[in-house]
Amino acid sequence: MKAHDGMYIGGAWRPAAGKDTVAVVNPADEQVIAHVPAGTAEDVDAAVRAARAAFPGWAATPPAERAALIGALRDVLAARKDEIAGTVTAELGSPLPMSQMVHAGVPVLVAGSYAELAATYAFEQRHGNSTVFLEPVGVVGAITPWNYPLHQIVAKVAPALAAGCTVVLKPAEDTPLTAQLFAEATEEAGLPAGVFNLVTGLGPVAGQALAEHEDVDLVSFTGSTAVGRQIGATAGGAIKRVALELGGKSANVILPSADLAKAVNVGIANVMSNSGQTCSAWTRMLVDAERYEEAVSLAAAAVAKYVPGERVGPLVNAKQQARVRGYIEKGIEEGARVVAGGPEAPLSTGYYVSPTVFADVTPEMTIAQEEIFGPVVSILKYEDEADALRIANGTVYGLAGAVWAADDAEAVAFARRMDTGQVDINGGRFNPLAPFGGYKQSGVGRELGEHGLAEYLQTKSLQF
């Protein structure tokens, strides 16, 4: 795979400050496909200084011009979608159809939404005798995960650019090649030098240096709750803005009136997508006691269609594979019933995990409380609607969820009582304009749409 041996700073590829590199491994065959520089605090400082120097000019650029450049970036991403999809498949292991449709396709939609929003948003508003100006926060440090490598970049960079901020990106060390393609796209689209900067490397080194840098005004992080807690503490010490999109343990609530077969099949597909490596995956399926065993049988039949190496890719690395298999073993140890899959590796090569369905899961079990981040579904039984709500809200997370019922009104009434940031009603489709983010330990702030743009703005009022 093509890889740059430098950092993208100030509109050019520059040599890294150090000599160390990070190996990029294809998780499907465990082969090294590239090496990228392991960024240091010196690299981060150079990138932040470039972003700071570019900030006044970019902030002063009329929103219509910023919108046109974001639109040009969208067009470049669309034109290079096949290259992007192939790169994601190589470094993440996602099956190519998934990479084409989701990993390469969704970021084009999101970038387009911010091109339009930048041109139409009311950055200046009149309230009584006050004029309120919504101004860019400043330099943004964006730290992105590996599970949706381009989408997570675009979901942070596009609104930051629309707001008038400049950006330093530190992508996940497992998927840096996609980030390098994005840097190329910003250059091809004509973004001014220093508006976007890229430093590859390890989280504890480059990521920490970015989060701690005194000239970064806002840190936007997507990843684990544990790391998010550390970043939040660091930012709090510096009185620095943060946006944190963290873990999830989302409930798929199937009410008694719902079409059970449809709800179960869509629920299984939701978790199997991206090999279960989705923070918002509906990993807890809640079914009423009367139809519980029918749901278990439907789920076991549905998951059998997801064959490792075909419809389901590997996990991103050996550590994640071991972690997920450990959770499956823990579920068995605590008394859950395996109705599909299990802890055994389905293939001899690659970081694959068998798609697994557990029955007889109780709310206090580890697999019902902790984020597994793999193709594992837990089916829980509830006695009545109040019990279902108690179970759905009974974790430290609150990122997403789903509710199924005979009609939307019934499902909406239940969803309004769920402690979670986003709920799909009867299979509601993805909306790039809808705010995404969590309650409780699932994060702080929102991404996508106007709410995502607002994260990168600060408010000034003038009274006259």
Secondary structure as UniProt FT lines:
FT   STRAND          6..9
FT   TURN            10..11
FT   STRAND          12..15
FT   STRAND          21..26
FT   TURN            27..30
FT   STRAND          31..37
FT   HELIX           41..60
FT   HELIX           63..79
FT   HELIX           81..92
FT   HELIX           96..98
FT   HELIX           99..103
FT   HELIX           105..120
FT   STRAND          124..127
FT   TURN            128..129
FT   STRAND          130..136
FT   STRAND          139..143
FT   HELIX           149..163
FT   STRAND          166..170
FT   TURN            173..174
FT   HELIX           176..189
FT   TURN            193..194
FT   STRAND          196..198
FT   HELIX           203..207
FT   HELIX           208..212
FT   TURN            214..215
FT   STRAND          218..222
FT   HELIX           225..237
FT   TURN            238..239
FT   STRAND          241..245
FT   STRAND          251..254
FT   TURN            256..257
FT   HELIX           260..272
FT   HELIX           273..276
FT   TURN            279..280
FT   STRAND          284..288
FT   HELIX           289..291
FT   HELIX           292..303
FT   TURN            304..305
FT   TURN            309..311
FT   HELIX           318..333
FT   TURN            334..335
FT   STRAND          337..340
FT   STRAND          356..361
FT   TURN            363..364
FT   HELIX           366..369
FT   STRAND          376..382
FT   HELIX           385..392
FT   STRAND          397..398
FT   STRAND          401..404
FT   HELIX           408..415
FT   TURN            416..417
FT   STRAND          424..425
FT   TURN            432..433
FT   STRAND          439..440
FT   TURN            441..442
FT   STRAND          443..444
FT   HELIX           449..454
FT   TURN            455..456
FT   STRAND          457..463
//
